[in-house]
Amino acid sequence: MAWISQNIGTIIVCLLLFGIIAAITVSLIKKKRRGESSCGCSGCPMSDSCGKKE
């Protein structure tokens, strides 16, 4: 129990980072399932062909 109380700050930061990474991953998976491009290149010249299957 002393180990947890000594490292509570590190544990909280790790849990927050894990939550952020999980949220990003879920968002990317949802976009992929909807057929949206996740590359973020909507303003580039090749945006018409980006993320589309041939």
HELIX and SHEET records of a PDB file:
HELIX    1   1 ALA A    2  GLN A    6  1                                   5    
HELIX    2   2 ILE A    8  ARG A   34  1                                  27    
END                                                                             
